[in-house]
Amino acid sequence: MPSFSAYDGTLLAYHECGEGPPLICLPGGPMQDSAYLGDLGGLSAHRRLVRLDLRGTGGSAAPRDAAADRPARAGRLVLVTPSAMAVGIAIAGEDRRAAARLRQGEPWFGPAGEALEAITAGRGEDDD
């Protein structure tokens, strides 16, 4: 798999598929590699997708955490929209469904809600 070295020496992996003008794709959630993006619903038929695996996910290396060398220098830590996976918290399917239902008035909710129901029930498919 192709990769490149970031400014700090961390080796970052990326994946390419499709043909045409390149489109750089970044995963939308922390601690998730780019595999879940797939071919973005067939977009690879029109564009060359370049999906980056973020640090510590997929084929990318985890960076050496320089801040961990001096924990006494950190007085506070603010996590802005962290992934529960990053801190080892499991989210139950019903909790995910309850959070999603807060947006049930949105025009996209019907298909997205059905897909979430299938996924959390364990019968989700690739299209979900």
Secondary structure, DSSP 8 states (H G I E B T S, - for coil): --EEE-TTS-EEEEEEES-SSEEEE--SSTT--GGGGTTTTTGGGTSEEEEE--TTSTTS-----GGGG-GGG------SS--GGGGT----HHHHHHHHHTTTTSTTHHHHHHHHHHHHTT---TT-
